[in-house]
């Protein structure tokens, strides 16, 4: 486990299910931010479909790179150079929840 990767994941301004999936990846990544293939559904308690959606969102945000390898498990790399930005909509920003408007 990389403490740097885990701390980076916790600092990202994300909500469930993306944040728990990112933290689970960070818990199993090597020191260089590569070679991670944990059972994310088992670790997070989310369905495989929910985990796949979260991974696509993390990849689109530039936080995770997924190397799909035919006949082998995907290889996940974390973009540890990405910093959280709660104001500008940059990678790592959460999407506002729908529902009651808050003032």
Secondary structure as UniProt FT lines:
FT   HELIX           3..11
FT   TURN            16..17
FT   HELIX           18..27
FT   TURN            31..32
FT   HELIX           40..44
FT   HELIX           48..60
FT   TURN            61..62
FT   STRAND          64..67
FT   TURN            70..71
FT   STRAND          75..78
FT   TURN            80..81
FT   TURN            86..88
FT   TURN            91..92
//
